Amino acid sequence: MNEPGHLPSHDEPVRDRSDVAPLSVDSDESIGYASSAHSRGLQTTRGTLRHLRAIRVILNSMLLLALMYTVTLTKSLLIPLVLAAFLGLALNPIVAAGSRRGLPRWLCASVLMLALVGSLGFGVSKVAQPAMGWIQGAPATMKELLPKFRTITAPFEMANRATQNLVNGPPSRAHPAAAAAAVSISTWDVLAKAPAVLAAMLTVTLLVFFFLVFGDTLLRRLVEIVPDFHAKRHAVVIVRSIQTEVSRYILTTSLINLSLGLFTAGMLWWLNMPDPLLWGTVAMMANYIPYVGAITTTTILMMVGLVHFDQLGQAMLPALCFIGFTIVEGNLITPMVLGRRMRVSPIAILLWLLIWGWLWGIPGALLAVPMLTSVKLIAERIRGWGWFAVMVQR
């Protein structure tokens, strides 16, 4: 038993260790305080990261909206540039082939542009007069169509009226049908827009010519800016592959659409339809807009057939033949020629058409699918953008 003031020796056992317990309590409290402080620090860091992500999303959304506004505001400048870039890419292999045979690029580009402008002018001269005739005669054409549409829809209207009588009883006296709004498009309205159209065509022609002549020089100077030799070589490979694939796609698609237009014009001439060359041109241009273009051309051919022919079967035959052409072209010829790699998802096509049709109108709808396919081909070659190519792939 220890007396007061007696210190235990090394041989004596220490029986009372009550003075050690507070140390362990203080240690547990310090550890708990440190862990709680660490957890609070983690929560603060996570909250800061969430706020930073939210700010980043907001800034990206604002940047996207600003970009869309800028694209819409500058469409009169961007549409000729995009169209000229696509035409330059499509025609560049022809100029390059002439240059490899020792011909100057400016000579090849000049001959090619003269042939293109001459062909375009000849085609416009052939379809301009029939198009003006159909535009000016649109009110009379609608008046001719209304009785035929009533004949077609009469059984459906009778069935609908009988169903309403059974459900709601006899109807009250119907009000007279409102007269259809007159469509008035004069020659002056077309001529008033001719200077703007001619200026746009001249701008596109000059841009295409300069792209064909100085495109390779511009590419070399852009590559010279890259400091590293390995990066320069990689950039040249990427740009050349993108240029080859995009030009192949645009040129092949244009040839397919031209063939569809020629087949449509020949079919309409064989069926004794009026102005087959005009409707073949409409089919060729509308085919740049997948799905929507085919539906629009089918509707136009059906209306022209109803105006020109008296019998319903004969009137519907041109539209039915065109539907057969588009089915064969869209499901057999185009996939076989372009391959699976250049095919794009229908959902992506419709969304892209909706966006660019809203931003640029009809020119945006015509350029939407070539732009989407070109962006997909470019995204496959650029690091970090492969997800876009996967999303729009069919």
Beta strands, then each sheet from edge to edge (+ up, - down):
end
